[in-house]
């Protein structure tokens, strides 16, 4: 039988040296984690993690200001690289021998560790392939339907690795989209349709209720276009909430292979791998079908030009939503800003509150629908 190598041990000097070179290593209960690839994605901001580099974060995980969820702690394990040598356990910040909250070291020890050759690479234990419910070496789309009653729990335990959906390279390519593609494809459409709507309204031929009565119909002037456009954006924000809550977060029956597969295709994949950068925005090809459907609905309900004006406002709202959604996952907004709070709110939805927090570009609709994620509270110590 072949002996299995145990976890590598790291000295405090080596950890400090790696942090001095730009790595972000932290310890928790004697285990060492390399968060270098995660710092920009951290909902609390990159600066906060950088300040924690080289320290023990065991107490910080319990808050305040934030109590980390079970999923967040499970997520941390993906970056486990080894253990801290027993003699080098951290002295509590401010205690004897502590230097700025990290392990107390002399400069010679740090220099020696920095010059020492690395014994092993810092590689992430992303997924335990042998123990997981699916085979990550194969496309996942056709596997998840067989998970049955285990699917809902499995899909809401996020991992940090890319997902392959299809066997076909063509379909796989079409299912992925870089964030800027959405902007490049739909922004010219928004600008062109805005011009068409405004110039059409400027002709003065558009009247509301004209299909029912001519005597009491209301003329729609070109000066109304910005307000109609804004109405379209507001309607999109409501539609965004409703689709996210009732379509993307439907709970498919455990016995229905096809509904589970459809759910994973629409949104489950995003919850399983929330930082897969190629799957954070809606691909233009399927998006065009959905967008075309809503355009048709507006054409039926409203006069042609008026429906187009509402539609282009909604389309602009969609583009803003997709850009914002990408930024909430990959951006690092400044603490105290609107986007900083929104990023933390959205990450809570992914890691802990999957049945609430359905607003993405705004939390507004979570208030009337009573799905707002509650604020965390901590009891004051005596």
SULLIN-V789467 format. One record per residue. BURIAL is I if it has 24 or more other ideal C-beta (glycine too) atoms within 12 Angstrom, else O. D_LAST is the distance of its C-alpha to the last C-alpha in Angstrom with 2 decimals. Layout:
{{BURIAL:D_LAST} {BURIAL:D_LAST}}
This chain:
{{O:56.32} {O:54.63} {O:51.41} {O:48.48} {O:46.70} {O:43.02} {O:40.33} {O:40.77} {I:38.52} {I:37.43} {I:36.78} {I:34.07} {I:36.96} {I:38.57} {I:35.48} {I:34.94} {I:38.63} {I:38.70} {I:35.77} {O:37.67} {O:40.63} {O:38.76} {I:37.43} {I:33.90} {I:32.80} {I:29.30} {I:28.18} {I:26.05} {O:25.78} {O:28.85} {I:30.94} {I:32.34} {I:32.98} {I:35.24} {I:34.07} {I:36.79} {I:38.58} {I:35.49} {I:33.89} {I:35.87} {I:35.07} {I:31.29} {I:29.86} {I:27.17} {I:30.05} {I:32.01} {O:30.30} {I:26.89} {I:28.52} {I:30.62} {O:27.59} {I:26.33} {I:29.76} {I:29.84} {I:26.16} {I:24.28} {I:22.85} {O:21.45} {O:17.80} {I:19.08} {I:20.88} {O:17.78} {O:16.53} {O:15.37} {O:17.66} {I:19.76} {O:19.61} {I:23.09} {I:25.37} {O:27.50} {I:30.44} {I:28.74} {I:28.05} {I:31.63} {I:32.83} {I:31.25} {I:33.37} {I:36.49} {I:35.87} {I:35.42} {I:37.76} {I:36.94} {O:34.54} {I:33.08} {O:34.93} {O:32.93} {O:33.18} {I:31.82} {I:28.39} {I:26.04} {O:23.99} {O:20.44} {O:20.60} {O:20.56} {O:21.39} {O:24.74} {O:27.59} {O:25.79} {O:27.71} {O:25.93} {I:23.81} {I:26.99} {I:28.99} {I:30.31} {I:34.09} {O:37.01} {O:39.48} {O:42.31} {O:40.45} {I:39.66} {O:43.30} {O:44.62} {I:42.59} {I:43.66} {O:47.30} {O:47.18} {O:48.85} {O:46.70} {O:47.17} {O:46.17} {O:45.47} {I:42.05} {O:43.00} {O:40.83} {I:40.83} {I:41.11} {I:42.27} {O:43.22} {O:46.70} {O:47.67} {O:44.77} {O:44.51} {I:46.23} {I:48.57} {O:50.85} {O:49.57} {O:52.95} {O:54.57} {I:54.11} {I:51.26} {I:52.63} {O:55.06} {I:52.65} {I:49.64} {I:51.65} {O:52.05} {I:48.31} {O:48.47} {O:45.31} {O:43.51} {I:44.09} {I:41.18} {O:38.54} {I:40.46} {I:40.94} {I:37.24} {I:36.31} {I:37.04} {I:38.75} {I:39.69} {I:43.45} {I:46.42} {I:48.12} {I:51.86} {I:53.03} {O:56.84} {O:59.62} {O:61.69} {O:61.03} {O:62.22} {O:59.82} {O:56.97} {O:57.83} {O:57.96} {I:54.55} {I:52.86} {I:52.43} {O:51.20} {I:49.07} {O:51.68} {I:54.40} {I:52.92} {I:52.96} {O:56.48} {I:57.94} {I:56.55} {O:56.17} {O:59.99} {I:60.34} {I:57.87} {O:59.74} {O:63.15} {I:62.36} {I:60.71} {O:63.98} {O:66.05} {I:64.00} {I:64.17} {O:67.88} {I:68.66} {I:66.87} {O:68.74} {O:72.01} {O:71.10} {O:72.17} {I:68.83} {I:68.27} {I:65.63} {O:67.03} {O:70.50} {O:71.07} {O:70.85} {O:72.46} {O:74.10} {O:74.21} {O:70.47} {O:69.21} {O:66.73} {O:67.56} {I:64.89} {O:65.25} {I:64.34} {O:61.73} {I:59.74} {I:59.29} {O:55.90} {O:54.47} {I:56.00} {I:54.67} {O:51.15} {I:51.57} {I:52.42} {I:49.23} {O:47.14} {I:49.06} {I:48.41} {I:44.62} {I:44.91} {I:47.25} {I:44.90} {I:42.13} {O:44.55} {I:46.14} {I:42.86} {I:41.48} {O:44.62} {O:46.81} {I:44.72} {I:42.09} {O:44.50} {O:43.99} {I:47.44} {O:48.76} {O:48.35} {O:52.09} {O:53.25} {O:53.93} {O:55.10} {O:52.17} {I:49.71} {I:51.84} {O:51.99} {I:48.23} {I:47.71} {I:50.36} {I:48.90} {I:45.18} {I:44.08} {I:45.16} {I:42.81} {I:39.77} {I:40.89} {I:41.36} {I:39.42} {I:40.29} {I:44.00} {I:45.23} {I:48.66} {I:47.41} {I:45.01} {I:47.68} {I:50.46} {I:53.83} {I:56.51} {O:59.06} {O:57.10} {I:55.36} {O:58.79} {O:59.59} {O:56.46} {I:56.96} {O:60.62} {O:59.73} {I:57.52} {I:60.21} {O:62.73} {O:60.57} {I:60.28} {O:64.01} {O:64.71} {O:62.35} {I:63.03} {I:66.04} {I:66.65} {I:65.47} {I:62.54} {I:61.39} {I:61.75} {I:59.67} {I:56.79} {I:57.18} {I:57.00} {I:53.79} {I:52.31} {I:53.62} {I:51.96} {I:48.66} {I:49.14} {I:49.76} {I:46.63} {I:44.64} {I:46.01} {I:45.44} {I:41.86} {I:41.19} {I:42.44} {I:40.31} {I:37.13} {I:37.80} {I:39.29} {I:38.25} {I:35.40} {I:34.59} {O:32.76} {O:29.06} {O:28.61} {O:32.11} {O:33.28} {I:34.51} {I:31.27} {I:29.44} {I:32.47} {I:32.59} {I:29.02} {I:29.83} {I:33.06} {I:31.70} {I:29.15} {I:32.27} {I:33.90} {I:31.20} {I:29.18} {I:30.40} {I:34.16} {O:34.68} {I:33.28} {I:33.26} {I:37.07} {I:37.45} {I:38.22} {I:39.67} {I:37.63} {I:34.88} {O:36.82} {I:38.48} {I:35.30} {O:34.30} {O:37.41} {O:37.75} {O:34.10} {I:33.53} {O:30.80} {I:28.21} {O:24.80} {O:22.15} {O:19.25} {O:15.80} {O:12.48} {O:9.33} {O:6.51} {O:3.80} {O:0.00}}
